Amino acid sequence: ELDDEFASEVSECETMDAYRAEVKKNIKERKERTGKEKKENQAVEQAVANAEINLPAPMVDLQAKQMADDFARRIMQQGMSVEQYFQFTGLNEEKMMEELKPQAEKRIRTRLVLEAIVAAENIEVSDERLDEELQKMADSYQMEVEKLKEFMGENEKKQMKEDIAVQDAVTLITEAAVEE
């Protein structure tokens, strides 16, 4: 029965009204996030479509191989071997690599365009901004930020700064696209 007792069992809320309000808030936030992501994706796709980039085949092959390896790790985490997956789907490694190449090329093009925007717009990420992002990450993992920093080497911090700068480039072109 949908009553206060039910609400307190399935959530942190004390009353059914509070639970309904929380569910509505979560749905609204999800829709806003989805809408924002859609706008970002459209703006990025347009920027990538306007860019002329010739990618060497080995670069695309390497990216496709990395994507296949990531996929294989996820499959194994779910308790299935890659060979079993191939049996179920009728794919083989060669077919899978061919299917991944367009996506690999798109990923590389997207990253190169966004990195070019970072460079052209002189987007830099301060240590303070990195610390803010690390704090958010620590909060989401429910751990102390200092413990998280201990796990990270300089390369990881550098990569994280680059990723934040790229996200700032996404925000920049999304805002520019909306203004037009």
N, C-alpha and C positions, 0 to 999 in steps of 0.2 A: 504494500500500500504506500502511496506517495504522501508521506507525512513527515513530521519533524524527526521522528525516529529513523526513518529511511535516510533522510538528508544527513543526519549525524553519522550514520554507518558508512555512507559512501563518500563522504567529504569531511572537510574541516568545519563545515557550516553547522550551526545549531538548529536552524529552522529551514523549512522547505522554501520559504520566500527568499531567504539568503542564498540557498543553493541554486534556485532558479536565476537569481541575479548574477551569481558567479558564472553559471553556464552561459547566460546571454553575453556577459562580458568576454568570456573566453572565445565564443563564436565570433563576436565583433572584432576582437584582436586578431584572430586567425584570418578573417576576411580582409582586414586592413593589411596584414602582412602579405597575404597572397596577392592583393592588388598592387602593393608596392613592388613585390618581386616581379610581377608581370610587366609593370612599367619599366623596371630596370632591365629585364631581359629584352624587351622590345628596343630600348635605347641602345643597349650594347650590340644587339644584332644589327641594328642600322649602322652603327659605327664600324662594325666589322665588315658589313657588306660594302661600305664605301672605301675600305682599305684595299690597296693592291699589294698582295704579299705572295711571293713565290716560295713555297716551302719545299725544302729538299726531302725526297722520299725517305731517307734514313731517319730524319727527325720525326716524321709521321709514324714510321714503323716502330720507333722506340716508344713514342707516346702510346700507341696501340698496345704494345707489349706490356707497358706499365699498367694500363687499364685492365688488360687480361689478367695480369698477376693480382691486382686488387680484387677483381671479380672472383678469382680462384680462392683468395683468402676468405672472402665473405661466404662463399659456398662451403668451404671447409669448416668455418665457424658454425654453420648450420648443420654440420654433421654429415655432409655429403662430399664425395670426392668429385673432382673435375671429370674423371672418366664416367662416373655415374650420371653426371649432368649431361655429358655428351650423349650417353645412351638414351636418356629421356628425351632430349631435344633433337637428336639426329644430327647435331652439329659435330664438327671436329675442330682441332686447333686452327687449321688453315682457314676454314669458313668463318670461325669466330673472329680471327684477325682481320679478315676482309670486311666483316660487318662493323668492326670497331674503327676502321680507318677513317670514315667520314666524321665520326664523332671526335676522334683524336685530332684530325685536322682542324675541326671547329674549335676545340679547346686551345690548341696552339695559337691559332689566329686570334682568338679572343684575348688570350693572355698577352700576346705581342702588342695588340692594339691598345689594351689597357695600360701596359707598361710604357708605351709611347706617349700616352696621355699623361701619365705620371711624370715623365721626363719633360714634356712640353709645358706642363702647367707648374713645374717645380714643386710637386706635392711631396712634402717631407713629413715623417712621423716622428714626433718628439718622444723622448724617453718617458715623459709624463703620460703621454697618450698610450704608449705601450703598457705602462703600469696600470692604467685604467682598464685596458682590455684584459690584462692578466688577472686583475681583480675580479672582473666579470666571469672569466673562465674559472677561477678558483671558487667563486660563489656557486657556479653551476655544478661543480664537482664536489661541493661542500668540503673544501679543504682550505688550509691557510695559504695565502698568496706566497709567503716565503718558502713553503714546501714546494709549491709549483715552480718557483724560480730556481730552486735547487736542481730540479729535474731538467731544466732547460739550459742548453749550452749557448754559446754566442751565435752559432749558426742558426739555431732554432729561433732565437730572438730576432736575428736579421731577417729570416724568412717571414716571421710574423709581422715585422714592420713593413716588409714588401707587400704582404697580403692586405694589411690595413690600408696602405697607400693605393693599392689596386681597387679596394672597395670604395675609397674616397673618389677615385676616378669614375667609378660606376655612378656614384651619387652625383658627381659633377655633370656627367653627360645626361643623366636622367633629368636633372633639374633644367638643363639647357633644352632638352627635348620637350619638356612640359611647357616651357615659356614660349616656344614658337607657335 
